[in-house]
């Protein structure tokens, strides 16, 4: 676990040797399981990334996903030239609510065949180390707290807005997960009327598909992507501006509901839509008009890598606490 770093010379008596951690004596793995892409990374005890890979996420159910993650773990260790036995902890982020006791998934619409499936035990067996499962947006918030725009904050709401919409909450310095791991799932918030159980009402209105519907309703071309709509809005296209304004107003309305419950001081927006500054500006304007106290809206620093970096940080911190005991809080 340690290695000689040097020795003292030129002094009377026996020379002293200095030791330092052998960084690669213990390794951590992080994975971000998306609906279309599985990303993974391997790091040493100091957090240096030693290998990184990404492949299309399998759509063939739980057993295939476990095999895919184990195969990627082996490949990354081989890439780094280090034995798999050195991996002590692995953290995996999933686009679902993760039961903190059973490790079973709910709200897993983007992962076919995984609703209600308990993944913790099969993954632990396949990887041969301690495994931590969590919601992907929770881990994105972990990344921002450790290295990004939320460092030093105690009350933060992270909202990821892209294909879908998800959320994570830090309240008085503690990540809020809830009884079944679904705390912060803002995409399921009903803002108009009670919806059918399991229907992500807010997500359907402000995710990529929702913005495209708003654009078409305002007279925009049906083939335009969300990127096209943002480009058109930058050129002051009336339909594009109307679609983004309406979406930002709906997001602000959802944030007001969220803030009235958790009273966060900072809101972090991430995802392919949420992290666009022109969208943040729209939301900030509407939130300032609707909420009773100032709230800072910050752009995610980690971008599309937030979930992966958060998984890696959770695995590394868990590994260090297991090896050396509780770590001091910065």
C-alpha positions in Angstrom: 0.0 0.0 0.0 3.0 2.3 0.5 6.3 2.7 -1.3 9.7 4.4 -0.5 9.6 8.0 -1.8 13.1 9.1 -0.8 15.6 9.3 2.1 17.4 12.0 4.1 21.1 12.4 3.4 24.0 14.4 4.8 22.9 14.2 8.5 24.7 12.3 11.3 23.4 8.9 12.0 21.2 6.5 10.0 19.5 8.1 7.1 15.7 8.2 7.2 13.4 6.9 4.6 10.2 8.6 3.5 7.1 6.7 2.3 4.1 7.6 0.2 1.0 5.8 -0.9 1.4 3.5 -3.8 -1.5 5.0 -5.7 -2.4 1.9 -7.8 -2.4 -0.5 -4.8 -6.2 0.0 -4.6 -8.4 1.0 -7.5 -12.0 2.3 -7.9 -14.4 1.9 -10.8 -17.2 4.2 -11.8 -20.0 3.6 -14.4 -22.7 5.7 -15.8 -25.5 3.6 -17.3 -27.5 5.7 -19.8 -30.4 4.7 -21.9 -28.1 4.6 -25.0 -24.6 4.7 -23.7 -22.6 2.9 -20.9 -19.6 4.9 -19.8 -16.9 3.6 -17.4 -13.7 4.8 -15.8 -11.0 3.4 -13.6 -9.1 5.6 -11.1 -6.4 5.2 -8.4 -6.5 6.3 -4.8 -5.7 9.9 -5.6 -8.5 10.0 -8.3 -6.2 9.9 -11.3 -8.2 8.4 -14.2 -6.2 5.5 -15.6 -8.6 4.2 -18.2 -12.0 5.1 -19.7 -14.4 3.4 -22.1 -17.9 3.9 -23.6 -20.1 1.5 -25.5 -23.8 1.4 -26.5 -25.9 0.2 -23.5 -27.3 -3.3 -24.0 -31.1 -3.5 -24.4 -31.3 -7.2 -23.5 -32.1 -7.0 -19.8 -30.4 -7.3 -16.4 -28.1 -10.3 -17.0 -26.8 -8.8 -20.2 -26.1 -5.4 -18.5 -24.3 -7.1 -15.6 -22.1 -9.0 -18.2 -21.5 -5.8 -20.1 -20.3 -3.9 -17.0 -18.1 -6.8 -15.9 -16.6 -7.0 -19.4 -15.9 -3.3 -19.4 -14.3 -3.5 -16.0 -11.9 -6.2 -17.2 -11.1 -4.2 -20.3 -10.3 -1.0 -18.4 -8.0 -2.9 -16.0 -6.2 -4.4 -19.0 -5.9 -0.9 -20.6 -4.2 0.3 -17.4 -2.0 -2.8 -17.1 -3.3 -3.5 -13.6 -4.9 -6.6 -12.1 -8.7 -6.6 -11.5 -8.0 -7.8 -8.0 -6.8 -4.3 -7.1 -10.3 -2.9 -7.6 -11.8 -2.4 -4.2 -15.0 -0.5 -4.8 -17.3 0.2 -7.8 -20.1 2.8 -8.0 -22.8 2.7 -10.7 -25.2 5.4 -11.6 -28.5 4.4 -13.2 -31.4 6.5 -14.7 -33.8 5.1 -12.1 -34.7 5.3 -8.4 -32.5 2.8 -6.5 -33.9 1.3 -3.4 -31.2 2.0 -0.7 -31.7 -1.4 1.0 -32.5 -3.9 -1.7 -30.8 -2.2 -4.6 -33.9 -2.7 -6.8 -34.9 -0.2 -9.5 -38.0 1.7 -10.0 -38.9 4.6 -12.4 -36.6 2.8 -14.8 -38.4 3.6 -18.1 -35.1 4.2 -20.0 -33.8 0.7 -19.1 -36.0 -2.0 -20.7 -36.5 -5.0 -18.5 -35.0 -3.6 -15.3 -38.1 -2.2 -13.6 -38.2 -3.9 -10.1 -35.0 -5.8 -10.7 -32.4 -6.1 -7.9 -29.0 -5.5 -9.4 -26.8 -5.2 -6.3 -26.1 -8.9 -5.6 -25.4 -10.0 -9.2 -23.1 -7.0 -9.8 -21.2 -7.6 -6.6 -20.7 -11.3 -7.6 -19.7 -10.4 -11.2 -17.2 -7.6 -10.1 -15.8 -9.3 -7.0 -15.8 -6.1 -4.9 -18.0 -3.8 -3.0 -20.7 -2.2 -5.2 -22.7 1.0 -4.7 -25.7 1.7 -6.8 -27.3 5.2 -7.0 -29.4 7.4 -9.2 -27.4 9.0 -12.0 -28.4 12.6 -11.1 -27.5 12.0 -7.5 -24.0 11.1 -8.7 -23.9 14.1 -11.0 -24.5 16.2 -7.9 -21.7 14.3 -6.1 -19.4 15.4 -8.9 -20.4 19.0 -8.6 -20.0 19.0 -4.8 -16.5 17.4 -5.1 -15.0 19.3 -8.0 -17.5 21.5 -9.7 -19.9 24.4 -9.3 -21.5 23.3 -5.9 -18.3 23.0 -3.9 -18.8 24.2 -0.3 -22.6 24.4 -0.6 -25.0 22.6 1.8 -28.4 23.1 0.2 -28.5 22.4 -3.5 -31.0 21.1 -6.1 -29.5 19.6 -9.2 -31.9 19.3 -12.2 -30.7 17.4 -15.3 -32.7 18.3 -18.4 -32.2 16.6 -21.7 -34.0 13.6 -23.3 -35.7 13.4 -19.9 -35.6 15.3 -16.7 -34.2 14.1 -13.3 -33.3 15.7 -10.0 -31.1 15.4 -6.9 -31.2 17.2 -3.6 -28.6 18.1 -1.0 -30.3 19.3 2.2 -28.2 20.5 5.1 -25.2 18.7 3.7 -26.9 15.4 3.2 -27.9 13.8 -0.1 -31.6 13.1 0.1 -32.7 9.7 -1.3 -36.0 9.0 0.3 -37.6 5.7 1.4 -37.3 4.1 -2.1 -34.5 6.1 -3.6 -36.8 8.4 -5.6 -36.3 11.7 -3.9 -35.8 14.6 -6.3 -37.5 12.9 -9.3 -38.9 16.1 -10.5 -39.8 14.7 -13.9 -42.8 13.0 -12.3 -44.1 16.2 -10.8 -47.7 17.0 -11.9 -48.2 20.7 -12.4 -51.6 20.8 -14.0 -53.7 17.9 -12.8 -53.1 14.5 -11.2 -51.6 12.2 -13.8 -51.8 8.4 -14.3 -49.4 6.6 -11.9 -45.9 6.3 -13.3 -46.4 9.0 -16.0 -43.5 11.5 -16.0 -45.8 14.6 -16.5 -43.2 17.3 -16.3 -40.6 15.4 -18.3 -43.1 14.9 -21.2 -43.6 18.7 -21.4 -40.1 20.0 -21.1 -37.8 17.2 -22.3 -36.5 17.0 -25.9 -39.8 15.6 -27.2 -41.8 18.3 -25.3 -39.7 21.1 -26.7 -40.2 19.8 -30.3 -43.9 19.6 -29.7 -44.0 23.2 -28.5 -42.0 24.3 -31.5 -44.3 22.5 -34.0 -47.4 24.0 -32.2 -45.9 27.5 -32.7 -45.5 26.8 -36.4 -42.0 25.4 -36.6 -40.8 22.7 -38.9 -41.5 19.2 -37.7 -38.1 17.8 -38.7 -36.1 20.3 -36.5 -34.1 18.8 -33.7 -33.7 20.5 -30.3 -30.3 21.8 -31.4 -31.9 23.2 -34.5 -34.5 24.9 -32.3 -31.8 26.6 -30.2 -30.0 27.7 -33.3 -33.2 29.2 -34.6 -33.9 30.9 -31.3 -30.4 32.5 -31.5 -31.5 33.9 -34.9 -34.7 35.3 -33.2 -37.0 32.8 -34.9 -40.5 33.5 -33.4 -41.6 29.8 -33.1 -38.2 28.7 -31.6 -38.2 31.6 -29.1 -41.8 30.8 -28.1 -41.0 27.1 -27.6 -38.0 27.8 -25.4 -39.8 30.5 -23.4 -42.7 28.2 -22.7 -40.4 25.3 -21.7 -38.3 27.6 -19.4 -41.5 28.9 -17.8 -42.6 25.3 -17.1 -39.2 24.4 -15.6 -39.3 27.5 -13.4 -42.8 26.5 -12.2 -41.4 23.1 -11.3 -38.5 24.7 -9.5 -40.8 26.9 -7.5 -42.7 23.8 -6.3 -39.4 22.1 -5.5 -37.9 25.1 -3.7 -41.1 25.6 -1.6 -40.4 22.1 -0.1 -36.6 22.0 0.2 -35.6 25.7 0.4 -32.3 25.1 -1.6 -30.0 28.1 -2.0 -28.4 26.9 -5.2 -30.0 25.3 -8.3 -27.6 23.5 -10.7 -28.9 22.9 -14.2 -27.3 20.2 -16.3 -28.0 17.9 -19.3 -28.0 18.7 -23.0 -30.8 21.3 -22.6 -30.4 22.4 -19.0 -26.7 23.3 -19.3 -27.2 25.7 -22.2 -26.6 29.2 -20.9 -29.4 30.7 -23.1 -31.9 28.3 -21.4 -30.5 29.0 -18.0 -31.0 32.7 -18.5 -34.6 32.1 -19.5 -35.3 30.0 -16.4 -33.5 32.5 -14.1 -35.6 35.4 -15.3 -38.8 33.5 -14.7 -37.7 32.1 -11.3 -36.8 35.5 -10.1 -40.3 36.7 -10.9 -41.9 33.8 -9.0 -39.9 32.8 -6.0 -39.8 34.7 -2.7 -36.0 34.9 -2.2 -32.9 35.0 -4.4 -31.7 31.7 -5.8 -28.5 31.2 -7.7 -28.8 29.1 -10.9 -25.5 27.6 -11.9 -24.4 25.7 -15.0 -23.1 22.2 -14.4 -19.3 22.3 -14.7 -19.0 18.5 -15.4 -21.4 18.5 -18.3 -22.2 15.2 -19.9 -19.5 13.5 -17.7 -21.1 14.5 -14.4 -22.7 11.1 -13.7 -19.5 9.2 -14.5 -17.2 11.5 -12.5 -19.7 11.3 -9.6 -19.7 7.5 -9.7 -15.9 7.5 -9.7 -15.8 9.9 -6.7 -18.3 7.9 -4.7 -16.4 4.7 -5.3 -13.0 6.3 -4.5 -14.3 7.9 -1.3 -15.9 4.7 -0.2 -12.7 2.8 -0.8 -10.6 5.3 1.1 -13.0 5.2 4.1 -12.8 1.4 4.1 -9.0 1.5 4.0 -8.3 4.4 6.3 -11.4 5.1 8.3 -13.7 8.2 8.1 -12.2 11.0 6.1 -12.1 14.6 7.4 -14.7 16.9 5.8 -13.2 19.7 3.8 
